[in-house]
């Protein structure tokens, strides 16, 4: 597609339920990132996928969080047993990876999924 | 290790006056630096990026930023603010090298208000 697409745009869930957030990156972008933005906070890195390499999961805040990327394209972020502190906007970004110069391209962000845990 | 500090959480200017949003970074490796803007209820949009080419970088909407290695700064400026510039601005650092390559390190953001 023309941009990074995230769904749903808004999600309200009850505490303790599982949620899945979807990211559809720009076609051909091999790098995909998940971030979250909590109220009054900066963006927090969660996880990074690069091609077929093992993902960098160093930013996931707990084992309730997991993400996968199927076929090098669509990614799903799953939060199990949601807690109120998980309420945030979850942003996905993708980037064209040319190898040596990957960071030259910048990153395109989706509009995010606003998750509210009640 | 990399980090980025946005020195002001909130900046308020009058329409038509200059804008200065300050950003300092720390990086053990040659950094790439970005400024992103986020309008209310919108996704992040890239304003400009520095990737070891020219130190003065021009971006969209009249914004520019200057990479100053000696000061480890990458401040964002615009000569004349417009009402439509009101938004939150994020300074971002990343690097090709080091254990965290690919990670974008975001500042906490600066909210820009523009008064008529």
Interface residues (C-beta under 8 A of the other chain):
Chain A: X4 X31 X33 X35 X41 X42 X43 X44 X45 X48 X50 X56 X58 X59 X91 X93 X100 X101 X102 X103 X104 X106 X107 X108 X109 X110 X111 X112
Chain B: X32 X34 X36 X42 X43 X44 X45 X46 X49 X51 X90 X94 X95 X96 X100 X102 X103 X104 X105 X106 X107 X108 X109
